[in-house]
Amino acid sequence: MEIKGIDVSAWNGNIDWKTVADYGMGFAILRITEKGNKTDSTFEQNYRGCAQYGIPVGVYKYSYAKSVAQAEQEAESVLKVLNKRKLDFPVFYDLEWSEQRKLGSAAVEKIALAFLEKIQAAGYQGGIYCNLDWYQNVLTKALKKYDCWIARYPVNDNGTLQERLRPEVGVGWQYSSKATIPGIGTKVDRNVFYKDYKTEEGTGMTAAEAINAVIGIAEEEIGYLEKRSNSQLDSKTANAGSGNYTKYWRDIAPSYQAQPWCAGFVSWCFYKAFGLTTARKLLKHWPYVYCPDLGNKFTRYANPEKGDIVIFYRNGTFAHTGIVTRVSGDRFWTIEGNTSGASGIVANGGGVCEKSYYNSQLPGTKFCRPDYSIVTNITPDNGSGDHTTGGHYMFEPKTVEKGDSGLSVLLLQEILIARGFKGKDGKPLTLDRAAGTNTIHALTQYQKSRKGVLEADGICGDKTWRDLIAL
């Protein structure tokens, strides 16, 4: 699970929290007091804005304490400003002052514990913010027991998440100090947390898992051909023609039936993967119909990432779209609806195809990046809140055997992980949508645990699926 958010202070000026909320924000961590234990001049308005627009809130205190007594004063000032108000995220003690570091690890431990113990005695959860160097070389074992929020971003910080720098420690990662967020007039710190404090244990999945889920849906559709009439829409190849009739518009926006459907295909894949409510949030409107509309709602990136929605530029406008499934250097791969397998951009081509392009050869083409961190489940609710229908998942999982791949394997892996079954190597399964040795081993162990109910054959057929879903 990953939740993306920001941290802000008076340095970020007056923030339009409605615009921030509409953009999509998993949390905001607010500076509460500054040097001299003075209240941050924007804290009250920031707290009210987050509360008004439903953004979960935490706070942080940059520490200037050089003694236990000064740390206790910092804690008391924070508690006075909070005045028993609700927080969703912890009170983070910001340890980065060079003068503190000169005191040594033992002194820093005493200072931090004095602050955190007062915070927790008042009923709030405490945590520590620091950079990776502080975590590795200053924090003691006693301090590492607290939830640590780690700062690490590149010298050439451009606001994007650099996966190669992701720390292996901490419950949260500050990955940029130069992000751009609608509603904030300055560059802003961007963060990802792996823990949902609002539900304590948290629910959901990582952004990578969500991306794999929507790509898995799209892969299942490769080879679908549009129909000549409003008949046999669910068949991949029957009644093929050039009438622009598809199951995609039928399922998400029937009024657009018989119209070009490349954008409708993208909407349908998000709908099937995550349900209407989440799909609407990911696309920032519903349904996605026209490429220029989508381009106006998203930052238009020049270079692709897996999971992006590409909007192809043709004849002076954005005129075709698809889902980016893979990137290697300048080359990227897509799955597109309403296209053909011919090389180059083919709009209104009649089918669902997998294609590839060289980005440098597509001047004007841009990439829109949904915030997959908001996804909590790959099983769609379609607006109803129910994750199953008649004892089955909203899509029908296929039999899984060793060597298989795809969305059914991904679902099996998720369930086995949730049940606590591990691979042959003794480690939790990787959600890679591939039924390799570890996945089949975990499946077999599950079947053995259901002695008398299931045969331990390492094949997830109808009987095993029914048992997994029923439990």
C-alpha atoms as one frame of an Amber mdcrd trajectory, in Angstrom:
protein
   0.000   0.000   0.000   1.229   3.481  -0.827  -0.482   6.743   0.112   0.833
   9.924  -1.493   0.709  13.278   0.253   2.540  16.495   1.043   4.077  18.379
   3.954   3.728  22.147   4.136   4.575  25.193   6.235   4.390  28.982   6.053
   7.033  28.800   3.324   4.321  27.484   0.988   2.104  30.554   1.448  -1.698
  30.516   1.306  -2.923  27.184  -0.008  -6.162  26.589  -1.930  -7.122  23.364
  -0.156 -10.197  22.731  -2.305  -8.010  22.627  -5.406  -5.500  20.408  -3.601
  -8.302  18.043  -2.543  -9.779  17.946  -6.050  -6.342  17.060  -7.416  -6.236
  14.129  -4.984  -4.303  14.113  -1.708  -3.827  11.163   0.645  -2.590  13.280
   3.545  -0.955  16.558   4.548   1.619  16.903   7.332   1.623  20.470   8.621
   4.389  22.345  10.407   2.853  23.281  13.743   5.486  25.445  15.456   8.680
  27.120  14.292  11.853  28.355  15.963  11.202  29.827  19.381   8.121  27.590
  19.745   5.988  30.103  17.850   2.945  28.756  16.047   3.458  28.467  12.291
   1.562  31.413  10.814  -0.330  29.169   8.366  -1.033  26.217  10.650  -4.577
  27.157  11.657  -5.755  27.890   8.125  -4.037  24.752   6.834  -5.639  22.589
   9.518  -9.097  24.072   8.774  -8.637  23.569   5.029  -7.672  19.931   5.419
 -10.562  19.293   7.809 -13.037  20.998   5.483 -12.012  19.019   2.404 -11.368
  15.647   4.039  -7.572  15.476   3.814  -5.997  13.389   6.639  -3.671  15.493
   8.797  -0.442  15.014  10.736   1.989  17.601  12.104   5.743  18.013  12.410
   8.001  19.981  14.719  11.502  20.986  13.551  13.572  20.583  16.707  16.048
  23.150  17.990  16.368  21.479  21.386  19.852  20.914  22.818  18.653  19.535
  26.146  15.901  17.387  27.602  14.293  20.456  29.177  14.154  22.263  25.819
  12.668  19.169  24.129   9.944  19.039  26.775   9.197  22.727  26.140   8.860
  21.963  22.412   6.413  19.168  23.190   4.374  21.399  25.508   4.131  24.112
  22.847   2.925  21.581  20.278   0.299  20.189  22.652  -0.881  23.695  23.523
  -1.496  24.513  19.856  -3.208  21.191  19.213  -5.471  21.709  22.211  -6.694
  18.077  22.041  -7.653  18.352  18.381  -7.834  15.193  16.292  -4.906  14.099
  14.126  -4.964  11.292  11.576  -1.181  10.951  11.240   1.455  11.198  14.010
   3.263  14.155  15.495   6.674  13.855  13.818   9.790  15.168  15.550  12.015
  16.645  12.837  15.666  15.799  13.576  18.027  17.450  11.121  19.661  20.431
  12.873  23.453  20.299  12.560  23.938  21.683  16.084  21.980  18.748  17.487
  24.080  16.259  15.576  27.238  17.616  17.200  25.848  16.458  20.569  26.138
  12.789  19.572  23.668   9.923  19.295  23.205   9.379  23.035  22.225  13.007
  23.626  19.925  13.023  20.580  18.209   9.912  21.936  17.490  11.579  25.289
  16.206  14.738  23.601  13.939  12.876  21.186  12.565  10.517  23.827  11.727
  13.451  26.097   9.647  15.009  23.301   7.991  11.811  22.116   7.075  10.564
  25.574   5.218  13.815  26.333   3.416  13.666  22.985   2.319  10.070  23.518
   1.286  10.709  27.111  -1.193  13.240  25.679  -2.768  10.546  23.477  -1.048
  11.287  20.160   1.183   8.952  18.200   4.775  10.100  17.894   7.202   9.599
  15.025  10.560  10.802  13.756  11.423  12.645  10.556  15.046  12.606   9.388
  17.123  11.983   6.303  18.628   8.597   5.527  22.064   9.632   6.789  20.630
  10.603  10.182  18.715   7.328  10.346  21.800   5.248   9.607  24.389   7.186
  11.614  22.638   9.136  14.383  19.406   7.419  15.423  19.785   4.789  18.123
  17.937   1.487  18.329  15.530   3.060  20.821  14.588   5.790  18.332  14.326
   3.417  15.369  11.482   1.664  17.208   9.326   4.703  16.424   7.690   5.222
  13.041  10.357   6.924  10.939   9.663   9.154   7.960  12.761   9.282   5.764
  13.857  12.090   3.439  15.840  11.153   0.354  15.742  12.823  -3.054  18.229
  13.479  -5.864  20.353  16.541  -6.484  18.531  16.989  -9.806  15.156  16.842
  -8.041  12.365  17.514 -10.551   9.381  16.610  -8.402   9.064  12.999  -9.527
   9.548   9.814  -7.536  12.994   8.314  -8.261  12.525   4.603  -7.540  16.261
   3.949  -7.316  16.420   6.150  -4.189  13.563   4.502  -2.272  14.865   3.791
   1.268  14.584   0.256   2.602  13.562   1.615   6.014  10.773   3.767   7.388
   6.995   4.000   7.162   7.184   7.009   4.863   9.495   8.536   2.273   9.861
  12.212   1.406  10.945  11.749  -2.208  10.940  15.327  -3.484  11.156  18.912
  -2.276  10.287  20.430  -5.639   6.928  18.974  -6.636   4.196  21.024  -8.277
   0.662  20.662  -6.907  -2.409  22.584  -8.150  -3.555  24.999  -5.442  -0.048
  25.605  -4.078   1.927  28.501  -5.567   5.362  27.228  -4.550   7.326  24.048
  -4.983   6.242  21.588  -2.311   7.544  18.483  -0.529   6.045  15.240  -1.831
   5.813  12.035   0.188   4.623   8.463   0.072   3.586   6.533   3.186   3.199
   2.773   3.442   0.963   2.877   6.493  -2.634   4.076   6.670  -2.906   5.635
  10.121  -6.630   6.229   9.724  -7.225   2.480   9.809  -4.144   1.651  11.931
  -3.237  -1.506  10.018  -4.155   0.018   6.688  -5.779  -1.504   3.648  -5.079
  -1.451  -0.016  -2.174  -2.085  -2.316   0.881  -0.457  -3.797   0.695   1.735
  -6.865   2.684  -0.888  -8.782   0.077  -3.535  -7.959  -2.727  -1.228  -9.089
  -0.922  -0.528 -12.359  -0.442  -4.256 -12.952  -4.137  -4.805 -12.298  -5.365
  -2.331 -14.912  -2.783  -3.586 -17.433  -3.957  -7.145 -16.739  -7.524  -6.131
 -17.625  -6.310  -4.484 -20.845  -4.236  -7.531 -21.819  -7.316  -9.758 -21.620
  -8.963  -7.577 -24.303  -6.241  -7.788 -26.957  -7.832  -9.094 -30.143 -11.310
  -7.662 -29.506 -12.911  -6.338 -32.716 -15.576  -3.647 -32.897 -18.982  -4.687
 -34.241 -20.954  -3.713 -37.298 -24.123  -3.436 -35.175 -25.311  -3.483 -31.570
 -25.134  -7.278 -31.438 -22.780  -9.933 -30.006 -20.846  -7.218 -28.198 -19.258
  -9.630 -25.725 -17.653 -11.825 -28.372 -14.092 -10.918 -29.312 -14.514 -11.574
 -33.023 -18.180 -12.232 -33.906 -20.163  -9.633 -35.881 -16.970  -7.722 -36.631
 -17.410  -4.565 -38.657 -16.752  -0.852 -38.731 -19.797   0.436 -36.895 -17.929
   1.437 -33.681 -20.241  -0.737 -31.574 -18.416  -2.213 -28.533 -19.076  -3.570
 -25.068 -16.921  -0.743 -23.702 -19.352   2.106 -24.370 -22.265  -0.200 -23.556
 -20.900  -0.810 -20.052 -19.789   2.704 -19.126 -21.683   5.242 -21.272 -24.287
   3.792 -23.672 -25.059   7.217 -25.134 -21.651   7.176 -26.850 -22.262   3.833
 -28.561 -21.240   3.856 -32.256 -18.727   6.676 -31.604 -14.910   6.324 -31.679
 -13.982   4.376 -28.595 -10.237   4.557 -27.831 -10.914   6.666 -24.716 -13.919
   4.529 -23.810 -11.651   1.492 -23.777  -9.317   3.183 -21.262 -12.276   4.121
 -19.049 -13.619   0.568 -19.231 -10.287  -0.948 -18.145 -10.132   1.338 -15.088
 -13.788   0.617 -14.319 -13.310  -3.137 -14.503 -10.131  -3.055 -12.429 -11.222
  -0.693  -9.651 -14.937   0.052  -9.894 -16.713   3.240 -10.876 -15.963   5.293
  -7.762 -12.198   4.797  -7.908 -12.048   4.945 -11.718 -13.737   8.349 -11.606
 -11.109   9.605  -9.141  -8.197   8.180 -11.109  -9.351   9.805 -14.363 -10.489
  13.022 -12.586 -13.798  12.913 -14.495 -16.176  10.367 -16.011 -16.257   8.988
 -18.564 -13.017   9.746 -20.382 -14.261  10.600 -23.890 -11.946  13.154 -25.489
  -8.146  13.276 -25.322  -7.957  17.094 -25.036 -10.250  16.977 -21.969  -7.988
  14.479 -20.225  -4.920  16.487 -21.159  -6.390  19.572 -19.495  -6.981  17.704
 -16.228  -3.513  16.165 -15.831   0.080  17.271 -15.876   1.210  16.384 -19.387
   4.542  14.591 -19.024   6.976  14.428 -21.916   8.342  10.983 -21.046   6.289
   7.854 -20.350   6.077   5.617 -17.298   4.341   2.275 -16.952   0.655   2.867
 -16.137   0.453   6.264 -17.866  -2.350   7.179 -20.241  -0.775   8.282 -23.513
  -2.489  11.016 -25.526  -1.126  10.918 -29.072  -0.685  14.207 -30.917  -1.869
  14.172 -34.536  -2.727  16.932 -36.989  -2.534  19.703 -34.418  -4.498  18.076
 -31.579  -4.597  15.144 -29.163  -6.514  12.564 -31.145  -5.891   9.037 -29.856
  -5.106   7.312 -26.554  -4.034   4.101 -24.842  -2.435   2.642 -21.704   1.359
   2.455 -21.371   2.338  -1.087 -20.363   6.129  -1.012 -20.537   9.019   1.427
 -21.068  12.591   0.711 -22.134  14.716   3.739 -22.905  13.108   5.730 -25.703
  10.707   2.902 -26.597   7.340   2.347 -24.932   4.586  -0.239 -25.369   0.822
   0.309 -25.200  -2.506  -1.423 -25.314  -5.000   0.657 -27.300  -8.605   0.353
 -28.323 -10.015   1.496 -31.664  -6.705   0.962 -33.475  -4.988  -1.633 -35.691
  -1.740  -3.555 -35.591  -0.230  -1.417 -38.353   2.839   0.622 -37.439   2.402
   4.209 -36.298  -0.579   5.923 -34.703  -3.794   4.442 -36.062  -6.988   6.035
 -34.764 -10.411   4.514 -35.469  -8.776   1.262 -36.534 -11.346  -1.205 -35.251
  -9.701  -3.384 -32.607  -7.742  -3.716 -29.360  -4.024  -4.111 -30.072  -0.669
  -4.107 -28.340   1.724  -1.657 -29.997   5.062   0.067 -29.463   6.593   3.416
 -30.397   9.752   5.489 -30.039   8.920   8.574 -28.024  11.478  10.740 -29.819
   9.571  10.127 -33.053   6.259  11.435 -31.634   6.571  15.228 -31.226   3.677
  16.642 -29.205   2.568  13.321 -27.722   2.165  13.512 -23.924   1.578  11.198
 -20.969  -1.017  11.602 -18.203  -0.223   9.945 -14.846  -3.139   8.767 -12.642
  -2.491   8.747  -8.883  -2.606   4.982  -8.357  -1.811   5.435  -4.654  -5.520
   6.089  -4.002  -6.434   2.521  -5.060  -7.372   0.288  -2.119  -8.532  -2.877
  -3.868  -8.357  -4.392  -7.332 -11.780  -5.987  -6.884 -14.206  -3.385  -8.228
 -17.224  -2.211  -6.281 -18.877  -0.514  -9.286 -20.291   2.065  -6.931 -22.150
  -0.403  -4.733 -19.548  -1.133  -2.088 -19.920  -4.906  -2.623 -16.751  -6.634
  -3.728 -18.370  -9.896  -4.777 -21.468 -10.908  -6.648 -23.216 -14.175  -5.904
 -20.095 -15.552  -4.220 -17.838 -14.749  -7.178 -15.456 -11.935  -8.031 -16.776
  -9.334 -10.451 -14.589 -10.933 -13.139 -14.397 -14.709 -13.504 -10.913 -15.941
 -12.519  -9.388 -18.584 -14.772  -7.735 -21.851 -13.777  -4.157 -21.179 -12.690
  -1.386 -23.715 -13.262   2.392 -23.431 -13.109   3.658 -21.191 -15.915   0.423
 -19.182 -16.249   0.366 -15.388 -16.005  -2.172 -12.600 -15.885  -4.810 -11.058
 -13.655  -6.091 -14.396 -12.294  -2.587 -15.194 -11.043  -2.356 -11.741  -9.454
  -5.635 -12.300  -7.603  -4.460 -15.734  -6.422  -1.203 -14.239  -5.149  -3.070
 -11.503  -3.266  -5.344 -14.028  -1.542  -2.468 -16.353  -0.614  -0.535 -13.428
   0.843  -3.600 -12.402   2.848  -3.916 -16.000   4.125  -0.251 -15.959   5.220
   1.071 -18.600   2.803   4.653 -18.092   1.596   6.793 -19.297  -1.270   9.188
 -22.229  -1.324  11.942 -19.792  -0.317  10.032 -18.966   2.877   9.394 -15.388
   1.774   6.071 -13.624   1.034   4.978 -13.915  -2.573   5.795 -11.203  -5.082
   2.770  -9.786  -6.889   4.228 -10.354 -10.343   1.216 -12.045 -12.033   3.428
 -15.075 -12.856   2.621 -18.559 -11.499   6.170 -19.640 -10.762   7.590 -22.111
  -8.240   6.885 -19.923  -5.203   3.273 -19.202  -6.131   2.491 -22.857  -6.825
   4.233 -23.901  -3.590   2.088 -21.443  -1.577  -1.038 -22.668  -3.383  -0.194
 -26.296  -2.610   0.383 -25.484   1.055  -3.029 -23.786   1.155  -4.657 -26.837
  -0.411  -2.927 -29.097   2.125  -4.299 -26.928   4.936  -7.790 -27.708   3.584
  -7.308 -31.454   3.969 -10.493 -33.342   3.151 -11.810 -30.364   1.189  -9.225
 -29.794  -1.552  -6.772 -31.950  -3.447  -3.198 -30.659  -3.070  -2.444 -30.715
  -6.804  -0.992 -27.205  -7.170  -3.739 -26.222  -9.626  -6.215 -23.463  -8.797
  -9.352 -24.670 -10.537 -13.026 -23.927  -9.886 -13.177 -25.845  -6.586 -10.084
 -24.133  -5.162 -11.284 -20.711  -6.338 -14.672 -21.246  -4.646 -12.941 -22.279
  -1.438 -10.548 -19.308  -1.496 -13.333 -16.825  -2.161 -15.719 -18.366   0.388
 -13.056 -18.029   3.104
